């Protein structure tokens, strides 16, 4: 027996609560109706502010992110960012040369780095440089260029050109959004471009992102899932999302 409209809508909302996302293809298969019918269902539910549609899928929260100042973002989900940063710091080995991108979790990582031996850090973050400059065993290469005031970080062609001269062991990357279909994103196009150069300059790419970043999209795409080796997140991320990341070959750590 074919499900009624009300039953379909309830099914969709239940899946959203369980998984954190739904796709038109999966709903069409599970409910045995056409993709046109599912799109109409999603449109109806979106009009009633019960979900948000985006490119053949839907999420319970608005997937699109507005840029906010770093001093405002630093006050959000502080304990989760600290846990993520503490774990990330344990991955830094003696003699490493690492890249720190920008963002509030990257700043927290800078606070957690206490190397026993020499460490070289290349960074776009002005705040991270200031924190790390207090440690005598850390050599800091501050990327130069245009200051992006909202994130207190550097962007632009000068920084991109400098990165072409480096080969670093690890990149620690902060992102604004992680979408299973679209990949990793940020709210700023110039930052996304710089992040792409950082990825090319690193042997291993490690994304630091709390669970609120999953299922969301910033304005500019940094890279797809296959270009990231590890995500460090918090315990609130859903198991279904973790499974999708792991299926793409990414190691996921819930700190």
HELIX and SHEET records of a PDB file:
HELIX    1   1 UNK A    5  UNK A   19  1                                  15    
HELIX    2   2 UNK A   24  UNK A   31  1                                   8    
HELIX    3   3 UNK A   35  UNK A   47  1                                  13    
HELIX    4   4 UNK A   70  UNK A   73  1                                   4    
HELIX    5   5 UNK A   78  UNK A   90  1                                  13    
HELIX    6   6 UNK A  104  UNK A  112  1                                   9    
HELIX    7   7 UNK A  126  UNK A  132  1                                   7    
HELIX    8   8 UNK A  157  UNK A  163  1                                   7    
HELIX    9   9 UNK A  189  UNK A  200  1                                  12    
HELIX   10  10 UNK A  211  UNK A  213  5                                   3    
HELIX   11  11 UNK A  225  UNK A  227  5                                   3    
HELIX   12  12 UNK A  239  UNK A  247  1                                   9    
SHEET    1   A 3 UNK A  22  UNK A  23  0                                        
SHEET    2   A 3 UNK A  57  UNK A  59 -1                                        
SHEET    3   A 3 UNK A  52  UNK A  54 -1                                        
SHEET    1   B 7 UNK A 138  UNK A 142  0                                        
SHEET    2   B 7 UNK A 119  UNK A 123  1                                        
SHEET    3   B 7 UNK A  97  UNK A 100  1                                        
SHEET    4   B 7 UNK A 168  UNK A 174  1                                        
SHEET    5   B 7 UNK A 202  UNK A 208  1                                        
SHEET    6   B 7 UNK A 230  UNK A 233  1                                        
SHEET    7   B 7 UNK A 251  UNK A 254  1                                        
SHEET    1   C 2 UNK A 146  UNK A 148  0                                        
SHEET    2   C 2 UNK A 153  UNK A 155 -1                                        
SHEET    1   D 3 UNK A 177  UNK A 179  0                                        
SHEET    2   D 3 UNK A 183  UNK A 186 -1                                        
SHEET    3   D 3 UNK A 220  UNK A 223 -1                                        
END                                                                             
